[in-house]
Amino acid sequence: MADHEIEMVTREEVMFFDTDCGGVVHNLAYLRMIETCRTRLAAKLGMDLREMSVSRVFPVLTRTEVDYRRPAKLGDWLEIRGKLGEVGSARFWCEFEIRREPDGELMVTAKQALALVKMPEGKPVRLNFKV
């Protein structure tokens, strides 16, 4: 795993729509929170939403690994910390931690592999991150 300085932190309050009937955060809600953090991280890497719409090169998710460690609950404030991990010639990894505020309890860890793809052709693009 590479140690890069490119990082993004977002915050989310757990809402009713994030929870199941027991008031516990549903696994899909964590993925939505990670998606928001990853989208903002991508902007730091030069892939903001407007740039992608012009270049037609998009980061495509190829793999997600998630470990659910503790359940977050309705009303919790969560900090989602994402960072650029390993970078190869055609694929890169982003790593995430979700912690409850204010006690810092680790709720979720996740890793996602992505590749850059030129659309609509669907052709992979070599990575050129400056890290």
VEXVO-625514 format. One record per residue: residue in three letters; chain; x, y, z of N, C-alpha, C, O in turn. Coordinates in steps of 0.05 Angstrom, whole numbers, always signed. Layout:
! residues N
code unit n_xx n_yy n_zz ca_xx ca_yy ca_zz c_xx c_yy c_zz o_xx o_yy o_zz
ALA A X Y Z X Y Z X Y Z X Y Z
...
END
This chain:
! residues 131
code unit n_xx n_yy n_zz ca_xx ca_yy ca_zz c_xx c_yy c_zz o_xx o_yy o_zz
MET A +17 -23 +0 +0 +0 +0 +18 +25 +0 +35 +27 +17
ALA A +14 +43 -18 +30 +67 -21 +21 +88 -1 -3 +88 +7
ASP A +38 +105 +7 +32 +126 +26 +32 +153 +11 +53 +164 +6
HIS A +9 +162 +4 +6 +187 -12 -6 +208 +6 -20 +202 +25
GLU A -1 +233 -1 -11 +255 +15 -38 +264 +5 -50 +283 +17
ILE A -49 +252 -15 -75 +260 -26 -97 +247 -10 -100 +223 -10
GLU A -112 +264 +3 -132 +255 +23 -156 +273 +22 -154 +297 +15
MET A -179 +263 +30 -204 +278 +31 -219 +269 +56 -220 +246 +62
VAL A -231 +289 +70 -247 +282 +93 -275 +295 +89 -277 +319 +83
THR A -296 +279 +92 -323 +289 +91 -337 +281 +117 -328 +264 +131
ARG A -360 +294 +122 -376 +288 +146 -405 +283 +137 -415 +296 +119
GLU A -418 +265 +152 -446 +259 +146 -460 +255 +173 -449 +242 +191
GLU A -484 +265 +175 -501 +258 +197 -519 +235 +188 -531 +236 +167
VAL A -522 +214 +205 -539 +191 +197 -568 +200 +199 -578 +209 +220
MET A -582 +198 +176 -610 +206 +173 -628 +181 +174 -618 +159 +172
PHE A -654 +186 +176 -673 +164 +175 -669 +146 +151 -670 +122 +153
PHE A -665 +158 +127 -663 +143 +103 -637 +126 +101 -634 +109 +84
ASP A -618 +131 +120 -593 +115 +121 -596 +90 +137 -579 +73 +137
THR A -619 +87 +152 -621 +66 +172 -642 +45 +164 -659 +49 +147
ASP A -640 +22 +177 -660 +1 +175 -681 +5 +197 -680 +25 +211
CYS A -699 -14 +199 -721 -11 +219 -711 -11 +248 -725 -3 +266
GLY A -686 -20 +252 -674 -19 +279 -659 +6 +285 -647 +8 +307
GLY A -658 +25 +267 -644 +50 +271 -614 +47 +266 -598 +65 +274
VAL A -605 +25 +254 -576 +20 +248 -571 +27 +219 -588 +21 +202
VAL A -548 +38 +214 -541 +46 +186 -540 +21 +168 -528 +1 +175
HIS A -554 +23 +146 -555 +2 +126 -528 +2 +110 -517 +23 +105
ASN A -519 -21 +101 -494 -23 +87 -492 -6 +63 -471 +5 +56
LEU A -514 -2 +48 -514 +15 +24 -510 +44 +31 -498 +59 +15
ALA A -518 +53 +55 -514 +80 +63 -484 +86 +66 -475 +108 +59
TYR A -470 +67 +78 -441 +70 +80 -428 +73 +52 -410 +90 +49
LEU A -437 +58 +33 -426 +59 +6 -432 +87 -6 -415 +97 -21
ARG A -456 +98 -1 -462 +125 -11 -444 +145 +1 -434 +163 -13
MET A -438 +143 +27 -420 +162 +40 -392 +160 +29 -378 +180 +25
ILE A -383 +135 +24 -357 +131 +12 -356 +142 -16 -336 +154 -24
GLU A -378 +139 -31 -379 +150 -59 -376 +181 -58 -362 +192 -75
THR A -389 +194 -39 -386 +223 -37 -357 +231 -32 -346 +249 -44
CYS A -345 +217 -13 -317 +223 -6 -299 +217 -30 -281 +233 -36
ARG A -303 +195 -44 -287 +187 -67 -290 +207 -90 -270 +213 -103
THR A -314 +218 -94 -318 +237 -115 -303 +263 -109 -291 +275 -127
ARG A -302 +271 -84 -287 +295 -77 -257 +290 -77 -241 +308 -84
LEU A -249 +266 -71 -220 +258 -73 -212 +258 -102 -190 +268 -109
ALA A -229 +248 -120 -223 +249 -149 -219 +277 -159 -201 +282 -176
ALA A -234 +296 -149 -230 +324 -157 -202 +334 -150 -190 +349 -165
LYS A -192 +325 -127 -164 +332 -119 -144 +320 -138 -122 +330 -141
LEU A -152 +298 -151 -134 +284 -170 -137 +295 -198 -126 +284 -217
GLY A -153 +316 -202 -157 +327 -228 -180 +316 -243 -183 +320 -267
MET A -198 +302 -229 -221 +290 -242 -247 +301 -229 -263 +286 -219
ASP A -250 +327 -231 -275 +338 -220 -297 +333 -240 -292 +326 -263
LEU A -322 +336 -231 -345 +328 -247 -346 +342 -274 -351 +330 -294
ARG A -340 +368 -274 -341 +383 -300 -319 +374 -319 -323 +371 -343
GLU A -294 +370 -308 -272 +361 -324 -278 +334 -337 -272 +330 -360
MET A -290 +316 -321 -296 +290 -332 -317 +292 -354 -316 +277 -373
SER A -336 +310 -351 -357 +312 -372 -346 +323 -398 -356 +317 -419
VAL A -324 +338 -396 -311 +348 -420 -291 +327 -432 -292 +322 -456
SER A -275 +316 -415 -255 +297 -425 -267 +270 -432 -255 +255 -448
ARG A -289 +263 -420 -303 +237 -424 -286 +214 -413 -289 +191 -421
VAL A -267 +220 -394 -251 +199 -381 -262 +198 -352 -262 +218 -338
PHE A -270 +174 -344 -283 +171 -318 -269 +149 -302 -260 +129 -313
PRO A -267 +153 -276 -257 +131 -258 -280 +111 -255 -302 +118 -246
VAL A -274 +86 -262 -295 +65 -261 -287 +46 -239 -265 +36 -237
LEU A -306 +41 -221 -302 +23 -199 -301 -6 -208 -319 -15 -222
THR A -280 -20 -201 -276 -48 -209 -278 -67 -185 -282 -91 -189
ARG A -274 -57 -161 -275 -75 -138 -279 -58 -112 -269 -36 -110
THR A -295 -69 -94 -299 -57 -68 -296 -79 -46 -308 -100 -48
GLU A -280 -73 -26 -276 -90 -3 -285 -74 +21 -274 -52 +26
VAL A -303 -84 +37 -314 -69 +60 -313 -87 +85 -321 -111 +84
ASP A -304 -76 +107 -306 -89 +133 -323 -72 +151 -316 -49 +157
TYR A -345 -83 +159 -364 -69 +178 -356 -77 +206 -358 -100 +214
ARG A -346 -58 +221 -334 -64 +248 -354 -58 +271 -356 -74 +289
ARG A -368 -36 +269 -387 -28 +290 -411 -14 +276 -407 -1 +255
PRO A -435 -17 +287 -458 -4 +274 -461 +25 +282 -460 +32 +306
ALA A -464 +42 +262 -471 +70 +268 -501 +71 +270 -515 +54 +259
LYS A -511 +91 +284 -540 +93 +289 -551 +120 +282 -536 +140 +278
LEU A -577 +122 +280 -591 +146 +274 -581 +169 +291 -579 +167 +315
GLY A -574 +191 +278 -565 +215 +292 -535 +217 +296 -525 +238 +303
ASP A -521 +195 +292 -491 +196 +294 -480 +214 +273 -490 +216 +251
TRP A -458 +228 +280 -442 +243 +261 -418 +225 +254 -405 +215 +271
LEU A -413 +222 +228 -392 +205 +218 -372 +221 +202 -379 +239 +187
GLU A -346 +214 +206 -325 +226 +190 -315 +205 +171 -308 +182 +179
ILE A -316 +211 +145 -307 +193 +125 -280 +203 +114 -279 +225 +103
ARG A -259 +188 +118 -232 +196 +109 -224 +177 +87 -222 +153 +90
GLY A -218 +189 +64 -209 +174 +40 -182 +184 +32 -175 +207 +34
LYS A -166 +165 +22 -140 +172 +12 -132 +155 -12 -142 +132 -15
LEU A -115 +166 -29 -104 +151 -51 -85 +130 -40 -67 +136 -25
GLY A -89 +105 -49 -72 +83 -40 -53 +76 -63 -39 +93 -74
GLU A -51 +51 -68 -33 +40 -89 -41 +50 -117 -64 +50 -124
VAL A -21 +58 -132 -25 +67 -160 -9 +50 -179 +16 +48 -176
GLY A -22 +38 -198 -8 +22 -218 -10 +37 -245 -18 +60 -246
SER A -4 +23 -267 -5 +36 -293 -33 +38 -304 -39 +56 -320
ALA A -51 +20 -295 -78 +20 -305 -100 +20 -284 -123 +24 -289
ARG A -91 +16 -259 -111 +15 -237 -100 +29 -212 -76 +29 -208
PHE A -118 +40 -197 -110 +52 -172 -130 +45 -150 -153 +38 -155
TRP A -121 +47 -125 -137 +40 -102 -142 +65 -85 -125 +82 -82
CYS A -166 +67 -74 -173 +87 -54 -180 +72 -29 -193 +51 -30
GLU A -172 +83 -6 -176 +71 +20 -193 +89 +37 -189 +114 +37
PHE A -211 +78 +53 -230 +94 +69 -232 +83 +97 -230 +59 +102
GLU A -237 +102 +116 -244 +96 +143 -268 +113 +150 -269 +137 +143
ILE A -288 +101 +163 -310 +116 +173 -310 +114 +203 -310 +92 +214
ARG A -308 +138 +216 -307 +139 +246 -330 +155 +256 -338 +175 +244
ARG A -340 +148 +279 -361 +163 +293 -348 +186 +307 -327 +184 +320
GLU A -361 +210 +306 -352 +233 +321 -370 +234 +346 -393 +225 +345
PRO A -361 +243 +368 -334 +254 +373 -315 +234 +385 -292 +241 +390
ASP A -323 +209 +389 -305 +190 +403 -285 +176 +384 -267 +163 +394
GLY A -288 +179 +358 -268 +168 +339 -270 +138 +335 -252 +125 +324
GLU A -292 +126 +345 -296 +97 +342 -296 +89 +312 -311 +101 +296
LEU A -280 +69 +305 -278 +60 +278 -303 +43 +271 -307 +22 +284
MET A -318 +51 +251 -343 +37 +243 -339 +19 +219 -348 -3 +218
VAL A -325 +30 +199 -322 +17 +173 -294 +22 +161 -284 +45 +164
THR A -282 +2 +149 -259 +6 +132 -266 -5 +104 -281 -24 +102
ALA A -255 +8 +84 -261 -1 +57 -238 +5 +38 -222 +24 +43
LYS A -235 -11 +17 -216 -6 -4 -231 -9 -30 -248 -26 -33
GLN A -225 +9 -49 -238 +7 -76 -216 +9 -97 -198 +26 -96
ALA A -218 -8 -117 -201 -7 -140 -216 +6 -163 -240 +1 -167
LEU A -202 +24 -177 -214 +38 -200 -195 +39 -223 -171 +36 -221
ALA A -207 +42 -247 -191 +45 -272 -203 +69 -286 -227 +74 -284
LEU A -186 +83 -301 -196 +105 -318 -205 +94 -345 -191 +77 -357
VAL A -229 +102 -353 -240 +92 -378 -250 +116 -395 -264 +133 -385
LYS A -243 +115 -420 -253 +136 -440 -279 +126 -450 -282 +104 -461
MET A -299 +144 -448 -326 +138 -457 -333 +155 -481 -323 +177 -483
PRO A -349 +146 -500 -365 +122 -499 -351 +97 -509 -363 +75 -510
GLU A -326 +99 -516 -311 +77 -528 -307 +54 -508 -305 +31 -516
GLY A -306 +60 -482 -301 +40 -461 -272 +31 -461 -267 +8 -453
LYS A -254 +47 -470 -225 +40 -471 -211 +49 -446 -214 +72 -437
PRO A -195 +31 -434 -178 +39 -411 -158 +60 -418 -148 +61 -441
VAL A -152 +77 -399 -133 +99 -403 -110 +95 -382 -116 +89 -359
ARG A -85 +98 -391 -63 +96 -372 -64 +118 -352 -73 +141 -358
LEU A -56 +112 -327 -57 +132 -306 -33 +151 -308 -12 +143 -317
ASN A -38 +176 -301 -17 +195 -302 -18 +214 -277 -14 +238 -279
PHE A -24 +202 -254 -25 +217 -229 +3 +227 -222 +23 +213 -226
LYS A +4 +251 -212 +29 +263 -202 +28 +261 -172 +18 +280 -159
VAL A +38 +239 -161 +37 +235 -132 +65 +234 -120 +68 +231 -96
END
